[in-house]
């Protein structure tokens, strides 16, 4: 029952994380920082690099949400537990997006011309992804045992 509730809460928390600020970035500290979220980042990417925007959309939006819906279907006996390995793979794809954001922050900070600060949305998004991974692992153990 707890796994069901935690998983269903992700249906609300993921969209919040997508609109929450992941980081604040600016060219130099003098000019102020603009907040970047998953959604605002995607909007910029769609204008400049459609292929990368498509990949990030799959990793950041579709993979975690489809996984959450799939787990809910398994939890409510509307889908077979044999679906769990595929759902676990979706969770790994979503984790790749968190890695890309972290890598971006490290690269930009290394350049020295820009200021980048992590924001609370990065922690929320990461917690959602890790929570989803934990829920799927625990669900798999419960189904086997």
N, CA, C and O atoms as a DFTB+ gen file, in Angstrom:
580 C
 N C O
     1  1       0.828      -1.201       0.000
     2  2       0.000       0.000       0.000
     3  2       0.873       1.266       0.000
     4  3       0.568       2.233      -0.698
     5  1       1.948       1.251       0.780
     6  2       2.836       2.412       0.850
     7  2       3.512       2.646      -0.498
     8  3       3.639       3.786      -0.944
     9  1       3.946       1.561      -1.147
    10  2       4.589       1.698      -2.459
    11  2       3.617       2.311      -3.470
    12  3       4.011       3.134      -4.297
    13  1       2.362       1.912      -3.400
    14  2       1.346       2.480      -4.293
    15  2       1.230       3.986      -4.103
    16  3       1.227       4.749      -5.070
    17  1       1.136       4.400      -2.848
    18  2       0.984       5.832      -2.556
    19  2       2.221       6.632      -2.952
    20  3       2.118       7.720      -3.518
    21  1       3.384       6.079      -2.648
    22  2       4.622       6.769      -3.028
    23  2       4.713       6.907      -4.551
    24  3       5.075       7.963      -5.071
    25  1       4.379       5.828      -5.249
    26  2       4.421       5.873      -6.708
    27  2       3.413       6.875      -7.264
    28  3       3.740       7.650      -8.163
    29  1       2.205       6.864      -6.740
    30  2       1.182       7.810      -7.214
    31  2       1.577       9.256      -6.921
    32  3       1.229      10.160      -7.681
    33  1       2.297       9.479      -5.828
    34  2       2.746      10.846      -5.517
    35  2       3.712      11.359      -6.587
    36  3       3.805      12.564      -6.821
    37  1       4.427      10.438      -7.231
    38  2       5.340      10.848      -8.300
    39  2       4.600      11.424      -9.506
    40  3       5.163      12.214     -10.265
    41  1       3.345      11.030      -9.682
    42  2       2.560      11.591     -10.787
    43  2       2.345      13.090     -10.604
    44  3       2.109      13.809     -11.575
    45  1       2.425      13.558      -9.372
    46  2       2.320      14.989      -9.076
    47  2       3.711      15.624      -8.980
    48  3       3.933      16.730      -9.474
    49  1       4.638      14.915      -8.343
    50  2       5.968      15.483      -8.098
    51  2       6.795      15.649      -9.375
    52  3       7.546      16.618      -9.494
    53  1       6.673      14.723     -10.333
    54  2       7.450      14.880     -11.567
    55  2       7.110      16.182     -12.295
    56  3       8.027      16.929     -12.636
    57  1       5.828      16.490     -12.551
    58  2       5.547      17.774     -13.222
    59  2       6.031      18.991     -12.425
    60  3       6.471      19.979     -13.013
    61  1       5.952      18.927     -11.102
    62  2       6.487      20.034     -10.290
    63  2       7.981      20.160     -10.541
    64  3       8.493      21.266     -10.716
    65  1       8.682      19.034     -10.560
    66  2      10.135      19.049     -10.777
    67  2      10.489      19.568     -12.170
    68  3      11.527      20.207     -12.346
    69  1       9.641      19.300     -13.156
    70  2       9.930      19.774     -14.516
    71  2       9.882      21.285     -14.633
    72  3      10.606      21.873     -15.437
    73  1       9.033      21.916     -13.836
    74  2       8.901      23.375     -13.892
    75  2       9.745      24.095     -12.838
    76  3       9.917      25.312     -12.905
    77  1      10.266      23.353     -11.873
    78  2      11.086      23.936     -10.803
    79  2      12.465      24.309     -11.354
    80  3      12.951      23.675     -12.291
    81  1      13.091      25.325     -10.781
    82  2      14.421      25.714     -11.273
    83  2      15.473      24.651     -10.940
    84  3      15.662      24.290      -9.778
    85  1      16.154      24.157     -11.981
    86  2      17.251      23.207     -11.795
    87  2      18.522      23.935     -11.412
    88  3      19.308      23.476     -10.583
    89  1      18.698      25.090     -12.046
    90  2      19.916      25.871     -11.813
    91  2      19.650      27.325     -12.155
    92  3      18.680      27.669     -12.832
    93  1      20.539      28.156     -11.666
    94  2      20.547      29.565     -12.039
    95  2      21.855      29.799     -12.764
    96  3      22.924      29.437     -12.273
    97  1      21.766      30.404     -13.931
    98  2      22.960      30.600     -14.740
    99  2      22.999      32.016     -15.280
   100  3      21.966      32.623     -15.561
   101  1      24.200      32.522     -15.416
   102  2      24.399      33.847     -15.979
   103  2      25.791      33.946     -16.560
   104  3      26.681      33.171     -16.211
   105  1      25.975      34.921     -17.462
   106  2      27.268      35.071     -18.116
   107  2      28.346      35.498     -17.129
   108  3      29.419      34.897     -17.070
   109  1      28.063      36.502     -16.383
   110  2      28.977      36.958     -15.342
   111  2      28.143      37.287     -14.111
   112  3      26.960      37.603     -14.239
   113  1      28.729      37.220     -12.932
   114  2      27.937      37.503     -11.741
   115  2      27.306      38.892     -11.734
   116  3      26.330      39.117     -11.019
   117  1      27.838      39.817     -12.508
   118  2      27.335      41.189     -12.520
   119  2      25.958      41.315     -13.159
   120  3      25.203      42.227     -12.821
   121  1      25.619      40.409     -14.079
   122  2      24.398      40.552     -14.860
   123  2      23.196      39.829     -14.285
   124  3      22.123      39.868     -14.886
   125  1      23.329      39.196     -13.187
   126  2      22.216      38.455     -12.596
   127  2      22.087      37.073     -13.213
   128  3      22.674      36.782     -14.256
   129  1      21.325      36.246     -12.564
   130  2      21.195      34.861     -12.996
   131  2      19.771      34.565     -13.434
   132  3      18.814      35.023     -12.809
   133  1      19.631      33.797     -14.508
   134  2      18.293      33.381     -14.917
   135  2      18.103      31.918     -14.527
   136  3      19.032      31.111     -14.571
   137  1      16.875      31.609     -14.146
   138  2      16.572      30.257     -13.707
   139  2      16.275      29.378     -14.913
   140  3      15.599      29.790     -15.855
   141  1      16.797      28.159     -14.859
   142  2      16.597      27.197     -15.930
   143  2      15.905      25.977     -15.334
   144  3      16.372      25.398     -14.353
   145  1      14.797      25.601     -15.936
   146  2      14.073      24.400     -15.521
   147  2      14.153      23.380     -16.658
   148  3      14.663      23.687     -17.735
   149  1      13.659      22.197     -16.423
   150  2      13.608      21.196     -17.488
   151  2      12.798      21.749     -18.657
   152  3      13.214      21.631     -19.810
   153  1      11.654      22.346     -18.369
   154  2      10.779      22.853     -19.425
   155  2      11.411      24.027     -20.164
   156  3      11.379      24.059     -21.394
   157  1      11.983      24.991     -19.447
   158  2      12.600      26.129     -20.144
   159  2      13.823      25.684     -20.939
   160  3      14.092      26.213     -22.017
   161  1      14.556      24.720     -20.413
   162  2      15.687      24.172     -21.158
   163  2      15.234      23.488     -22.437
   164  3      15.857      23.636     -23.489
   165  1      14.140      22.735     -22.336
   166  2      13.596      22.073     -23.524
   167  2      13.112      23.082     -24.555
   168  3      13.305      22.889     -25.755
   169  1      12.488      24.151     -24.094
   170  2      12.026      25.184     -25.025
   171  2      13.199      25.759     -25.811
   172  3      13.094      25.967     -27.020
   173  1      14.297      26.013     -25.141
   174  2      15.489      26.537     -25.823
   175  2      16.075      25.507     -26.778
   176  3      16.485      25.837     -27.891
   177  1      16.110      24.249     -26.326
   178  2      16.675      23.197     -27.171
   179  2      15.874      22.986     -28.450
   180  3      16.454      22.765     -29.513
   181  1      14.545      23.053     -28.359
   182  2      13.719      22.845     -29.548
   183  2      14.021      23.889     -30.610
   184  3      13.847      23.623     -31.799
   185  1      14.470      25.074     -30.205
   186  2      14.790      26.127     -31.168
   187  2      16.174      25.950     -31.776
   188  3      16.426      26.405     -32.891
   189  1      17.084      25.283     -31.040
   190  2      18.463      25.208     -31.518
   191  2      18.891      23.817     -31.986
   192  3      19.638      23.709     -32.958
   193  1      18.439      22.753     -31.323
   194  2      18.889      21.401     -31.652
   195  2      17.745      20.418     -31.424
   196  3      17.534      19.940     -30.310
   197  1      17.020      20.130     -32.482
   198  2      15.806      19.314     -32.383
   199  2      16.121      17.887     -31.939
   200  3      15.375      17.316     -31.143
   201  1      17.204      17.304     -32.433
   202  2      17.541      15.925     -32.071
   203  2      17.844      15.824     -30.569
   204  3      17.338      14.931     -29.889
   205  1      18.662      16.732     -30.065
   206  2      18.970      16.728     -28.639
   207  2      17.719      17.017     -27.815
   208  3      17.522      16.422     -26.756
   209  1      16.881      17.919     -28.292
   210  2      15.625      18.227     -27.594
   211  2      14.740      16.996     -27.512
   212  3      14.111      16.752     -26.483
   213  1      14.687      16.228     -28.572
   214  2      13.892      15.005     -28.584
   215  2      14.428      13.992     -27.572
   216  3      13.657      13.370     -26.841
   217  1      15.751      13.829     -27.535
   218  2      16.365      12.905     -26.571
   219  2      16.087      13.332     -25.130
   220  3      15.717      12.509     -24.293
   221  1      16.265      14.608     -24.853
   222  2      16.033      15.096     -23.491
   223  2      14.556      14.986     -23.125
   224  3      14.226      14.683     -21.979
   225  1      13.670      15.226     -24.082
   226  2      12.234      15.076     -23.823
   227  2      11.915      13.637     -23.440
   228  3      11.154      13.394     -22.504
   229  1      12.490      12.690     -24.157
   230  2      12.269      11.270     -23.831
   231  2      12.832      10.951     -22.455
   232  3      12.155      10.326     -21.638
   233  1      14.074      11.378     -22.188
   234  2      14.723      11.056     -20.910
   235  2      14.070      11.757     -19.727
   236  3      13.850      11.140     -18.685
   237  1      13.762      13.032     -19.877
   238  2      13.306      13.830     -18.731
   239  2      11.804      13.765     -18.501
   240  3      11.356      13.844     -17.357
   241  1      11.018      13.625     -19.560
   242  2       9.564      13.664     -19.401
   243  2       8.920      12.295     -19.577
   244  3       8.270      11.783     -18.666
   245  1       9.105      11.712     -20.747
   246  2       8.368      10.487     -21.060
   247  2       8.831       9.280     -20.249
   248  3       8.002       8.558     -19.695
   249  1      10.141       9.049     -20.171
   250  2      10.642       7.851     -19.479
   251  2      10.176       7.787     -18.021
   252  3       9.607       6.772     -17.618
   253  1      10.397       8.835     -17.217
   254  2       9.976       8.700     -15.822
   255  2       8.459       8.636     -15.644
   256  3       7.967       7.937     -14.758
   257  1       7.721       9.362     -16.478
   258  2       6.267       9.364     -16.308
   259  2       5.656       8.039     -16.762
   260  3       4.758       7.509     -16.107
   261  1       6.142       7.507     -17.882
   262  2       5.654       6.203     -18.343
   263  2       5.994       5.108     -17.331
   264  3       5.200       4.197     -17.093
   265  1       7.173       5.212     -16.747
   266  2       7.564       4.239     -15.729
   267  2       6.621       4.313     -14.526
   268  3       6.187       3.284     -14.008
   269  1       6.314       5.511     -14.093
   270  2       5.422       5.698     -12.944
   271  2       4.028       5.144     -13.241
   272  3       3.423       4.485     -12.395
   273  1       3.530       5.411     -14.432
   274  2       2.215       4.885     -14.822
   275  2       2.263       3.361     -14.907
   276  3       1.344       2.680     -14.452
   277  1       3.338       2.830     -15.490
   278  2       3.488       1.380     -15.578
   279  2       3.530       0.720     -14.213
   280  3       2.902      -0.318     -14.003
   281  1       4.273       1.320     -13.275
   282  2       4.322       0.779     -11.915
   283  2       2.950       0.832     -11.254
   284  3       2.567      -0.095     -10.540
   285  1       2.216       1.902     -11.487
   286  2       0.868       2.001     -10.921
   287  2      -0.016       0.879     -11.465
   288  3      -0.798       0.285     -10.722
   289  1       0.106       0.591     -12.752
   290  2      -0.672      -0.493     -13.342
   291  2      -0.308      -1.840     -12.720
   292  3      -1.183      -2.669     -12.472
   293  1       0.978      -2.054     -12.469
   294  2       1.415      -3.294     -11.810
   295  2       0.891      -3.336     -10.377
   296  3       0.390      -4.366      -9.926
   297  1       1.006      -2.215      -9.662
   298  2       0.547      -2.163      -8.266
   299  2      -0.941      -2.471      -8.133
   300  3      -1.359      -3.097      -7.159
   301  1      -1.733      -2.041      -9.094
   302  2      -3.187      -2.242      -9.023
   303  2      -3.636      -3.474      -9.825
   304  3      -4.813      -3.618     -10.156
   305  1      -2.669      -4.364     -10.132
   306  2      -2.938      -5.618     -10.845
   307  2      -3.613      -5.410     -12.199
   308  3      -4.411      -6.240     -12.635
   309  1      -3.291      -4.303     -12.858
   310  2      -3.814      -4.029     -14.193
   311  2      -2.782      -4.353     -15.273
   312  3      -3.078      -4.302     -16.466
   313  1      -1.561      -4.686     -14.834
   314  2      -0.488      -5.098     -15.748
   315  2       0.315      -6.199     -15.064
   316  3       0.340      -6.302     -13.837
   317  1       0.954      -7.000     -15.865
   318  2       1.726      -8.131     -15.359
   319  2       3.025      -7.662     -14.709
   320  3       3.634      -6.702     -15.181
   321  1       3.459      -8.320     -13.638
   322  2       4.777      -8.016     -13.054
   323  2       5.929      -8.277     -14.018
   324  3       7.046      -7.817     -13.783
   325  1       5.669      -9.013     -15.104
   326  2       6.722      -9.235     -16.116
   327  2       7.125      -7.925     -16.796
   328  3       8.137      -7.875     -17.495
   329  1       6.357      -6.894     -16.600
   330  2       6.646      -5.573     -17.155
   331  2       7.764      -4.857     -16.374
   332  3       8.341      -3.892     -16.875
   333  1       8.069      -5.319     -15.164
   334  2       9.025      -4.630     -14.288
   335  2      10.414      -4.429     -14.889
   336  3      10.965      -3.340     -14.724
   337  1      11.025      -5.409     -15.581
   338  2      12.343      -5.132     -16.172
   339  2      12.329      -3.975     -17.168
   340  3      13.264      -3.175     -17.202
   341  1      11.291      -3.883     -17.967
   342  2      11.190      -2.773     -18.922
   343  2      11.016      -1.444     -18.181
   344  3      11.580      -0.426     -18.581
   345  1      10.239      -1.462     -17.112
   346  2      10.047      -0.244     -16.323
   347  2      11.348       0.178     -15.647
   348  3      11.640       1.368     -15.532
   349  1      12.121      -0.800     -15.203
   350  2      13.415      -0.492     -14.580
   351  2      14.350       0.167     -15.600
   352  3      15.097       1.083     -15.258
   353  1      14.305      -0.299     -16.843
   354  2      15.102       0.314     -17.908
   355  2      14.686       1.763     -18.143
   356  3      15.538       2.626     -18.350
   357  1      13.384       2.036     -18.112
   358  2      12.907       3.414     -18.257
   359  2      13.469       4.303     -17.154
   360  3      13.815       5.459     -17.398
   361  1      13.558       3.765     -15.943
   362  2      14.127       4.523     -14.827
   363  2      15.590       4.849     -15.046
   364  3      16.050       5.935     -14.692
   365  1      16.321       3.912     -15.630
   366  2      17.737       4.164     -15.923
   367  2      17.881       5.250     -16.991
   368  3      18.782       6.085     -16.909
   369  1      17.006       5.242     -17.982
   370  2      17.045       6.299     -18.994
   371  2      16.786       7.664     -18.368
   372  3      17.423       8.650     -18.737
   373  1      15.856       7.723     -17.425
   374  2      15.554       8.983     -16.754
   375  2      16.754       9.458     -15.932
   376  3      17.009      10.659     -15.842
   377  1      17.482       8.530     -15.342
   378  2      18.658       8.896     -14.547
   379  2      19.740       9.510     -15.434
   380  3      20.532      10.328     -14.965
   381  1      19.779       9.127     -16.699
   382  2      20.755       9.703     -17.626
   383  2      20.563      11.204     -17.755
   384  3      21.535      11.941     -17.922
   385  1      19.334      11.661     -17.680
   386  2      19.056      13.089     -17.778
   387  2      19.639      13.854     -16.596
   388  3      20.184      14.944     -16.773
   389  1      19.531      13.299     -15.400
   390  2      20.121      13.934     -14.220
   391  2      21.635      14.023     -14.392
   392  3      22.246      15.032     -14.044
   393  1      22.230      12.970     -14.926
   394  2      23.673      12.968     -15.176
   395  2      24.047      14.073     -16.159
   396  3      25.042      14.768     -15.952
   397  1      23.262      14.246     -17.229
   398  2      23.557      15.285     -18.217
   399  2      23.495      16.684     -17.611
   400  3      24.332      17.531     -17.925
   401  1      22.524      16.932     -16.758
   402  2      22.416      18.242     -16.102
   403  2      23.639      18.474     -15.204
   404  3      24.224      19.557     -15.212
   405  1      24.014      17.460     -14.438
   406  2      25.182      17.589     -13.558
   407  2      26.451      17.829     -14.375
   408  3      27.288      18.649     -13.999
   409  1      26.592      17.119     -15.484
   410  2      27.751      17.302     -16.353
   411  2      27.786      18.716     -16.926
   412  3      28.851      19.331     -16.997
   413  1      26.639      19.229     -17.330
   414  2      26.539      20.589     -17.852
   415  2      27.013      21.600     -16.799
   416  3      27.758      22.526     -17.120
   417  1      26.592      21.429     -15.580
   418  2      26.982      22.343     -14.504
   419  2      28.493      22.313     -14.298
   420  3      29.119      23.363     -14.148
   421  1      29.080      21.125     -14.290
   422  2      30.526      20.992     -14.105
   423  2      31.287      21.646     -15.253
   424  3      32.266      22.355     -15.020
   425  1      30.852      21.417     -16.483
   426  2      31.529      21.989     -17.651
   427  2      31.446      23.508     -17.630
   428  3      32.454      24.181     -17.844
   429  1      30.278      24.052     -17.379
   430  2      30.112      25.508     -17.390
   431  2      30.910      26.153     -16.270
   432  3      31.516      27.206     -16.467
   433  1      30.917      25.534     -15.100
   434  2      31.712      26.087     -13.999
   435  2      33.197      26.061     -14.328
   436  3      33.937      26.953     -13.914
   437  1      33.639      25.053     -15.066
   438  2      35.045      24.936     -15.430
   439  2      35.496      25.989     -16.415
   440  3      36.677      26.336     -16.444
   441  1      34.584      26.511     -17.226
   442  2      34.928      27.532     -18.210
   443  2      35.327      28.831     -17.523
   444  3      36.239      29.521     -17.980
   445  1      34.657      29.167     -16.441
   446  2      35.011      30.349     -15.673
   447  2      34.346      31.636     -16.112
   448  3      34.373      32.616     -15.367
   449  1      33.754      31.672     -17.283
   450  2      33.099      32.887     -17.762
   451  2      31.649      32.988     -17.283
   452  3      31.049      34.063     -17.322
   453  1      31.109      31.894     -16.844
   454  2      29.703      31.869     -16.444
   455  2      29.584      31.526     -14.967
   456  3      30.472      30.918     -14.369
   457  1      28.469      31.931     -14.408
   458  2      28.146      31.579     -13.039
   459  2      26.966      30.617     -13.081
   460  3      25.948      30.896     -13.715
   461  1      27.110      29.486     -12.403
   462  2      26.040      28.493     -12.356
   463  2      25.856      28.067     -10.905
   464  3      26.812      27.706     -10.218
   465  1      24.615      28.116     -10.458
   466  2      24.276      27.656      -9.114
   467  2      23.176      26.615      -9.240
   468  3      22.225      26.799      -9.999
   469  1      23.305      25.526      -8.498
   470  2      22.220      24.552      -8.507
   471  2      21.046      25.112      -7.713
   472  3      21.227      25.901      -6.785
   473  1      19.848      24.695      -8.088
   474  2      18.632      25.163      -7.429
   475  2      17.855      23.951      -6.908
   476  3      18.205      22.806      -7.193
   477  1      16.818      24.216      -6.158
   478  2      16.079      23.163      -5.471
   479  2      15.417      22.175      -6.428
   480  3      15.197      21.024      -6.052
   481  1      15.100      22.583      -7.632
   482  2      14.455      21.695      -8.587
   483  2      15.339      20.533      -9.003
   484  3      14.842      19.442      -9.284
   485  1      16.656      20.760      -9.044
   486  2      17.578      19.675      -9.383
   487  2      17.511      18.583      -8.323
   488  3      17.523      17.394      -8.643
   489  1      17.441      18.991      -7.071
   490  2      17.349      18.014      -5.979
   491  2      15.998      17.302      -5.987
   492  3      15.925      16.103      -5.717
   493  1      14.932      18.034      -6.294
   494  2      13.604      17.416      -6.373
   495  2      13.545      16.428      -7.534
   496  3      13.055      15.311      -7.372
   497  1      14.041      16.831      -8.702
   498  2      14.033      15.948      -9.861
   499  2      14.861      14.690      -9.587
   500  3      14.428      13.581      -9.898
   501  1      16.035      14.860      -9.012
   502  2      16.891      13.720      -8.669
   503  2      16.209      12.813      -7.656
   504  3      16.258      11.591      -7.788
   505  1      15.573      13.398      -6.649
   506  2      14.865      12.597      -5.640
   507  2      13.710      11.819      -6.271
   508  3      13.464      10.670      -5.905
   509  1      13.010      12.433      -7.204
   510  2      11.914      11.732      -7.896
   511  2      12.452      10.532      -8.676
   512  3      11.884       9.441      -8.617
   513  1      13.538      10.737      -9.398
   514  2      14.125       9.655     -10.191
   515  2      14.614       8.536      -9.274
   516  3      14.319       7.366      -9.516
   517  1      15.359       8.888      -8.221
   518  2      15.871       7.870      -7.296
   519  2      14.740       7.185      -6.541
   520  3      14.788       5.979      -6.301
   521  1      13.724       7.953      -6.170
   522  2      12.554       7.368      -5.509
   523  2      11.854       6.377      -6.410
   524  3      11.435       5.308      -5.968
   525  1      11.727       6.735      -7.675
   526  2      11.094       5.844      -8.646
   527  2      11.899       4.561      -8.821
   528  3      11.332       3.472      -8.910
   529  1      13.228       4.694      -8.870
   530  2      14.075       3.501      -8.955
   531  2      13.894       2.609      -7.730
   532  3      13.768       1.392      -7.860
   533  1      13.881       3.208      -6.551
   534  2      13.701       2.438      -5.317
   535  2      12.338       1.748      -5.289
   536  3      12.234       0.587      -4.892
   537  1      11.305       2.457      -5.706
   538  2       9.957       1.868      -5.723
   539  2       9.909       0.665      -6.662
   540  3       9.298      -0.353      -6.338
   541  1      10.553       0.781      -7.824
   542  2      10.529      -0.347      -8.758
   543  2      11.323      -1.536      -8.224
   544  3      10.907      -2.681      -8.401
   545  1      12.445      -1.286      -7.581
   546  2      13.235      -2.377      -6.989
   547  2      12.433      -3.059      -5.893
   548  3      12.360      -4.287      -5.847
   549  1      11.831      -2.269      -5.008
   550  2      11.035      -2.846      -3.917
   551  2       9.796      -3.574      -4.444
   552  3       9.391      -4.596      -3.892
   553  1       9.204      -3.047      -5.504
   554  2       8.052      -3.713      -6.112
   555  2       8.475      -5.070      -6.675
   556  3       7.774      -6.067      -6.505
   557  1       9.627      -5.098      -7.348
   558  2      10.135      -6.361      -7.892
   559  2      10.384      -7.384      -6.807
   560  3      10.051      -8.558      -6.971
   561  1      10.961      -6.957      -5.709
   562  2      11.209      -7.881      -4.579
   563  2       9.895      -8.384      -3.981
   564  3       9.773      -9.558      -3.630
   565  1       8.926      -7.497      -3.872
   566  2       7.637      -7.887      -3.303
   567  2       6.925      -8.882      -4.212
   568  3       6.289      -9.819      -3.729
   569  1       7.028      -8.683      -5.525
   570  2       6.362      -9.584      -6.474
   571  2       7.013     -10.973      -6.480
   572  3       6.330     -11.984      -6.648
   573  1       8.343     -11.013      -6.295
   574  2       9.050     -12.295      -6.287
   575  2       8.855     -13.044      -4.970
   576  3       8.812     -14.274      -4.932
   577  1       8.737     -12.263      -3.890
   578  2       8.710     -12.884      -2.564
   579  2       7.381     -13.056      -2.049
   580  3       7.209     -13.566      -0.942
